[in-house]
Amino acid sequence: MADASTIHLPPPGTGPALATILGLLCGVGLISIAIYPGGSPVSFLTISSILILIGGTLAVTTICYSVTEVRKTIRTTGKPPQVGKFAQQHFAPDGAEAVF
């Protein structure tokens, strides 16, 4: 019998977690409900709402992670992805270069 402290996780890549699907559905639903009283989705997109979104995201990120990690992430997001030899050997046809 398994110990009560044992946690069994599904193998990676078996599909999205139920919490992910529910979170996405709730997020889309709440945004839709917030837009509905305004009448137009364009009226929902204002400078202040965009600043709240970006500022809030950065604030929560810096609360959860160190400033060094946040800086590395910001620098990394501006760079194109690096494709290694493994990807070129396994995903590109013979003689072709992998472009991702």
Disulfide bonds with the S-S distance in Angstrom:
none
